[in-house]
Amino acid sequence: MNKETGSTLLELMVVVLIIAIMAASSMPMLQRQIAAREIDTIARRFILHAQFARQQALRLGSSVQIAPVHGNLWEEGWVVKSVCLANQSTATCIERNWFSQGDISPAYFKGGGKQFIDPHTSKRGITFNPAGAAKTRHGGFVANRLILGHEHVPSLERQLIMGSGGRWRICDPKADPKACK
């Protein structure tokens, strides 16, 4: 009595079909997770660069700014640089770029990244004064938020919120809408 064991081609095809269906049904969830990871990475990088700008302002005792690279939109990237203000002499102030972040696609700042605009100069950016405070050129406090979105998952967003003490937080409005207000 020879009894052969194994599977038929039909059984193998059924198993492959089940695996294919499971993979196809999990792809949107996987894409959403990848998009969320990309947005979180950009958000954390932006906050780290803003904190570096603040620390440099405190350390150097002069104004340091994080601003869009080309002065237009945040999603084109940003640069951390020292800033010479109108009331500083050119002998005591040397403008210097420390580092910059290039294009952040497929992530983007919703609303074109129009937040963090000095109301008096209409320029985008966050300038930290020698005391480490994010103030406008005329002394007003800059408290605002940037909203990150993702091209492939439009419903996904993260809000980068800076408080009056210079503390940053990342907020997910879908997970915790009360914290984002």
C-alpha positions in Angstrom: 0.0 0.0 0.0 1.8 3.1 -1.3 0.1 6.2 -0.1 1.3 9.4 -1.7 1.1 12.6 0.2 1.3 16.1 -1.2 -0.9 18.8 -2.6 -2.5 19.1 -6.0 -2.0 22.0 -8.3 -5.5 23.2 -7.5 -4.8 23.3 -3.7 -1.6 25.2 -4.4 -3.4 27.7 -6.5 -6.1 28.2 -3.8 -3.4 29.0 -1.2 -1.7 31.5 -3.6 -5.0 33.1 -4.3 -5.8 33.5 -0.6 -2.3 35.1 0.0 -2.8 37.4 -2.9 -6.2 38.5 -1.6 -4.8 39.2 1.9 -1.9 41.1 0.4 -4.2 43.2 -1.8 -6.5 44.0 1.1 -3.6 45.1 3.4 -1.9 47.5 0.8 -4.0 50.6 1.6 -3.3 50.2 5.3 0.4 49.7 4.6 0.5 52.8 2.4 -1.2 54.8 5.1 1.4 53.6 7.6 4.3 54.6 5.3 2.7 58.0 4.7 2.3 58.6 8.4 5.9 57.6 9.1 7.0 60.1 6.4 5.0 62.9 7.8 6.2 62.2 11.4 9.8 62.2 10.2 9.4 65.6 8.5 7.6 67.0 11.5 10.3 65.8 13.9 13.1 67.1 11.6 11.4 70.5 11.4 11.0 70.8 15.2 14.6 69.7 15.7 15.9 72.4 13.3 13.7 75.0 15.0 15.0 73.9 18.5 18.5 74.1 17.1 17.8 77.7 15.9 16.6 78.7 19.3 19.6 77.1 21.0 22.0 78.9 18.7 20.2 82.2 19.4 20.7 81.6 23.1 24.3 80.5 22.8 25.4 83.3 20.4 23.3 86.1 21.9 22.1 87.1 18.5 19.0 86.4 16.4 18.7 83.1 14.5 16.0 82.2 12.1 14.4 79.1 10.5 12.8 80.2 7.2 11.8 78.8 3.9 14.8 78.2 1.6 13.6 80.5 -1.1 11.4 82.7 1.0 8.3 81.3 -0.6 6.8 78.1 0.8 7.9 75.7 3.6 7.6 72.6 1.4 10.5 73.8 -0.8 12.6 73.3 2.3 14.0 75.5 5.1 17.2 76.9 6.3 18.6 77.7 9.7 20.6 80.9 9.6 21.8 83.8 11.7 20.1 87.1 11.0 21.4 90.6 11.2 18.6 92.9 12.3 18.4 96.6 11.3 19.5 97.8 14.7 22.7 95.6 14.7 26.0 96.9 13.3 27.6 94.8 10.5 30.8 94.6 12.6 29.1 92.6 15.3 26.8 90.5 13.2 27.8 87.9 10.7 25.1 86.2 8.7 25.7 82.4 8.5 23.7 79.4 7.3 24.1 76.3 9.4 22.1 73.8 7.5 19.1 73.4 5.4 16.4 70.8 4.5 15.5 70.4 0.8 12.3 69.4 -0.8 10.0 67.4 1.5 7.7 65.7 -1.0 5.5 63.7 -0.9 4.7 65.5 2.3 3.6 69.1 2.0 2.4 72.0 4.3 -1.3 72.5 3.9 -2.3 76.0 2.9 1.1 76.4 1.2 2.8 76.7 4.6 1.5 80.3 5.0 1.8 80.1 8.8 4.6 81.8 10.7 4.4 85.0 8.8 5.7 88.2 10.6 2.6 90.5 10.4 4.8 93.6 10.1 7.2 92.4 7.4 5.0 89.7 5.7 8.0 87.4 5.6 7.8 83.7 6.4 10.0 82.3 9.1 10.6 82.1 12.8 13.2 84.4 14.2 14.5 83.6 17.7 15.9 86.6 19.5 19.0 86.5 21.8 16.8 85.5 24.7 15.4 82.5 22.7 11.9 83.9 22.3 10.2 83.7 18.9 9.2 87.3 18.5 8.4 89.5 15.5 10.6 92.4 14.6 8.2 94.7 16.5 8.1 92.6 19.7 5.0 90.5 19.2 5.0 86.8 20.1 4.9 84.3 17.2 2.7 81.4 18.2 1.3 79.5 15.4 1.1 76.1 13.7 2.2 74.4 10.5 0.0 71.7 9.1 1.6 68.8 7.3 -0.3 66.7 4.8 0.7 63.9 2.4 0.1 63.7 -1.3 -0.9 60.0 -1.3 -3.2 60.0 1.7 -5.0 63.4 1.7 -6.9 62.7 4.9 -3.6 62.3 6.9 -2.3 65.4 8.7 0.0 66.4 11.5 0.0 69.8 13.2 3.2 71.3 14.4 2.3 73.7 17.2 4.7 76.1 18.9 3.6 77.5 22.3 4.5 80.8 23.9 7.4 79.3 25.8 9.0 77.9 22.6 7.8 74.4 23.3 6.8 72.4 20.2 4.3 69.6 19.9 3.1 67.4 17.1 -0.7 66.8 17.1 -2.7 64.3 15.1 -6.2 65.8 14.8 -7.8 62.4 13.9 -6.4 60.7 17.0 -6.9 63.6 19.5 -8.9 66.5 18.1 -9.1 68.3 21.5 -5.3 68.5 21.9 -5.1 70.2 18.5 -7.3 73.1 19.4 
